[in-house]
Amino acid sequence: MFLFRPGLVGGHCIGVDPYYLTHKAIEVGYHPEIILAGRRLNDNMGIYVADQVSKLMTKKRIHVVDANILIMGLSFKENCPDMRNTRVVDLIKEFKSFNSNVDVYDPWVDKEEAQHEYDIIPIEAPVKGKYDAIILVVSHNEFKEMGADAIRQLGRENHVLYDIKYILNADEVDGRL
C-alpha cells in the first residue's frame, strides 16, 4: 500500500520540468490541459493552506492580523537542505499579506542562502508559547521526533496546529492538507 503525502511541491523535476513539456507540446499543436491544471493547482497550494489555517484561526477567535505564525520547514523536501523552487515561500508571502508575523524554522537550510535567494531569515529555534498558528510544512526527522506535545508547546494557550505532511496523527492536529 502506498501512502500519499501531499505537500507544497518544489524542486526541479516536478516543479519546473512540466513547463518545458507543456511548451514543447504546444509547439507541436497539443494543448496539455491536465499538466497545466496540475501546475495551477500546485502553484496555488500556499494560498489554499494559508486560507485553511486562517479559517481555523477564526473559528478559535484568533486574529490573523498581527498573529505570530511558525512555518516549520523551508526546503522543498524532508531531510534535505535544497530550497530550489520551494513553494513554502508562497505560504510565507500569503501570511505576510495578512499582516501576520512569520517565523520560519528549518534546521536543514543554509540561513544565508535563504536570505539571499528568498529574503527570508530562518530563526535559530522557535520560542515556546509564542505562536498563534504552527504549520508543519516539511517532514524533517527533527520535527517527527519532537512529536505533537513538544510542537504544541510552541503555541500559545489558544493556537492552531496544521500539518501539511501528515507527520502527526489526525487527532493531534487542528487541520491537515
N, C-alpha and C positions, 0 to 999 in steps of 0.2 A: 504494500500500500504506500503510495506517495502522498506525503503531506505537503500541501501548497502553503507557502508562507508569503503572503503579499507584502508589498513594501513600496518604497519610493525608488524606482528603478533608475540607476545611473550607470556609470561606466561607459564603455565604448561600444561593445558588441550589440547590446540591446538598446542602449540609449541613443546611439548615433547611426550605426550601420543601416537600420531600416530606412533612414532618409536617403542614403545612397541608392538603395534598392528601389525606392519609390521614384527617385529621379530617373533612373535608367528605365524603369517600367513605363513611365510617362513618355520618355523619348521614343519608345517603340510603339506607342499608341495604346497602352493598357493603363487604366486608372485603378490602382491598388487600394480600393476602399477599405478593406479590412485592416491593412497595415496602417493606413492613415488614421483610421478610427482608434486603433490601439495607441498610436503616438499621441493623439489628442487626449485620450484618457490618462495616459501616464503623465503627460505634461501638466495636467490639472489636478493631480493627486494631492499636491501640497495644499492647494486651495481647499480641496474637499476635506482633508484631515483637519485643517485649521477651522473650517466651518463646523465639523462634527464636535471638536473639542470645545469650541465657543458655545455651542448649544448645550453641551453637558455642563459647562461652567454656569450658564444662565439658569439651568434647572436647579443648580445648587446655590443660586443667588450670588455668584462670584462675578464681579465686574471684569470684563475683558480689558477695558481701558485701564492702563497702569498696572495690570496684573503682572506678576512675576512668572514667567514661563521657563521651564527647563526642558531643553531638547537634548536627549541622550543619544548621541551619535551624529557624526557628520560625514564619515566615509561612506562610500556607496555600497559597501557590503561588510559583513561581520569579520572581525579579527583581521582587518586589513587597513593599512594607512592610506589607501588610494582614494582620493577625493575627486578624481576626474569625472566631470559631468554629474556630480552628485545632485540629486533632486531635493535634498534636505534644505538647500538654500531657498527653494520656493516656499517651504513651510515657514522658515525664519522670516522671509520677506513679508509673508501674509500676516504673521502675528505683529510684526513691526508696523504694518499698515493699520492695524487696530490700535496702535499706540500702546502696545504691551512691551514690557521689559523682557528681553530674551537672553537667557544664558545658554550657551552651547557647551556640552561636556562630551569629549571624546578622547579617551586615553591613548588612542591609536594614531591620531593625526598629528602632523607637524604643525605647531601653532603658527610659526612664521609663514609657512606655505598657505595656511588657511587665511591668514590676514592678507597676504599678497594676492592670492587668487580670488578670494570672495569678500574681502574686507570684513572678515569675521575673526574675532579673537576668542578662541575657546578658553574656558575657565580651567584653572588647575584642578578644582574639586568643587562639587556642589555644596551648598550650605544647608545644613539641617533646618527644617522648619520654615524655609523661605518661600516656597513655591506654591502658587495657586493652581498650576497645572504642570504635570510632568508627562512628557511624551517619549516613550521608548521607540526610537526610530530604527536603530541598528542592533542586531542581536549579538553584540560582543560578549564573549565569555564572562568578562568582568561584570556585566550587567546581569547576566543569568545567575552568576554566583551570589550577587547581592540579595536576590530574592525580593519578594513583594514587601515584606516588613521593612527592610532596610531602605528600599526605594521610597516607600510611603513616608518614612521618617523625614525625607527631604521636603515633603509638602507641609503646608500649614494645616491646622486642625481640619479645616474645610478645604479640600482640594480635589482635583480631577487627575486620575491616572489613566492614560490612554496608551495602549500597546499596539503599535503598528505591526510588529513582527511575531506576535503570539509567543512572547518569551514567558509570560506568566499565564496562569490558569484564568479562565473566564470569570470565575467568582472572586478573583483578586484585583480586578481592574474595573474601571467605570465604563470603558469602551474599548473596542478593537476595530481594526480595519476589516 
